[in-house]
Amino acid sequence: MSEELLLDVRNLQKVFELKRPWTEALIGKKKPLVRAVDNVSFTIRKAETLGIVGESGSGKTTMGRTVLRLVEPTAGQIIFNGEDIVRFSKGKLRKARKNFQIIFQDPMASLNPYMRIGKIVSHPLEIHNIATPAERKERVLSIFEKVNLIPAEEFYNRFPRHLSGGQRQRVVIARALITNPSFIVADEPTAMLDVSVRSQILKLMIDIKSEFGLTYLFITHDLASAKYICDRIGVMYLGKIVELAETRELFMHPLHPYTKILMSAVPIPDPTLHRKKLLPKGEIPSATNIPSGCRFHTRCPFAMPVCAQEEPKLVDAGSSHLVACHLIKES
């Protein structure tokens, strides 16, 4: 794996304003804010796969889309190949998009049901004015073979409704690959698939990563999938990264209580072994009313008085293992 940085995200924020009743607007009450991504920083090296895990509502998908400027950031820098794409004009961003793509979570929702598969996958080439129509078709057929849509000619004229869930996800992957990008955000690419198909898609993603020299930001709520495909894993909770480490290090020595709780929920394949399950207290706080101090303290089984008063910083606990928790002293 290269040590050269491909992506450097600094202090990224995305805040959404919610609608308010007209009566509240009349008396001048402020609009409620959702801090979906709150001052997040991380880097991804070339040819690396960084996983982002966390339960639903933690801000994973919003962060992935904001990194690609599919959602406009409220603040922060997104430095891709040495350039801050936040500062790009619409025209420059449009030209740059062929270098970074996304694999969406729901393949059926992300494919136009009235377009044939060949047209769907070749459409990015048309947008970026790449190759002639005949060359585009050849390129599409070649990509189909690489993602195991065989025979390629037979799939070219089919509609999405004619395909299985796994085949549709392969089409989404083919569309992401067609412009030969260097960076792909994979937003829970196996969440909508049967268990029997998930391992095939994960293996496919590993194979094409090696063949195309790709770098991944892999978003998932499934720690087992993250362990299989990721080089490093970051754990998100209520818009913040609370722990970040090499995959082996994170699984061997989870430090943050939230990470330990997620780990305890992963099934063990050996029925003779039993793992003590840690359960968080209460419900997830509202994203419009984030707790003071550590935002996990209201559910943490190890919370101390300081946790409600002071927000912990993300510090290095050794071996480049970053964690934001008052239980951990900075090395």
C-alpha positions, 0 to 999 in steps of 0.5 A: 500500500502506498504511503502517499495521501489520496484524500485528506479531510479536515474539520468537515461539517454538515449541518442541516436546518429543519423546518419549524412550525409557522408559529415558532417562526412568528415568535422568532424561534431559531430553526432546529439544527442537525449536526450530521457530520461534526468536525470530522478529520481523517486521511486515506492513503492511495490503494487503502480501504478505510472503513466507517462503521456505526449504527443507523443515524451516526452520519456515515452516509452523509459524510460519504456523500459530503466527501464527494460533494454530492451534499455540500459541506457546511465547513471544512476542507476535502483535499483530493490529490492535493486540491481542495474540492470544496473550492472547485467551481461547478464546472471544475467539479463536474470535470473532476467527478470522473476521478471519484465515484460512489456505489449506492446502497440500494441498487434498484433505487439508484438505477433508472428503471426505463434505461437499459443496462448498457445505456446506464453504464455508458451514460457517465462516458457520454457525460464526460465526452469520453470515447466514441459510441462504438468504443463506449459499447466495447468498454461497457462490455469489457467492464461487464465481464470484469464484474461477472455479468456474463455473457456481457452482450446478453446483459447489455439490452436488459432492464434493471427489473430483469436482474436479480439483486446481486446482478443489479449491484454489479451493474452499480459497481460497473457504472462506478468503474466505467470512468476509471476513477481512483477513489470510490465511496462504497455506501453499504454496498451489501446491505440490500443483498442476501447473505449468500451474495454478500461474500461474492460482492465483497470478493469482487470489490477486493479483486477490482481494487487490485486490478484498477488500483482503487482506493475505497471509503467503505461505509457499513454497519456490519463489522464482519464485512469491515474486518474482511475488506478494510485496512483501517476502521473508523467508528462513528457516533452522532456525527463524530469519529470516536475511534480509528485504528488499523483493522487488526488493532481495533479488533484485538484492542477496542478502546472506546466503550461504543466500539466494545458494544458493537464488537460484542454484537458480532456473532461468533461462528463457534456455537460452543463459545459465548461472548459477554454482550455489552448493552448500551443504556437507553435510546440514541439521543436526538441529533437536534439535541446532542448531549453535552460532553461526550455524546455517548455518556448518556448510554455508556456503562462506564460513564464518569462525571467528567464525561457529561461536562467535557467533550473528549478529544481524539488522541493517540493511545499508541500504535496510531490507535486514535480514540476519544474517551476520558477513560483513555489517557494520551500516550 
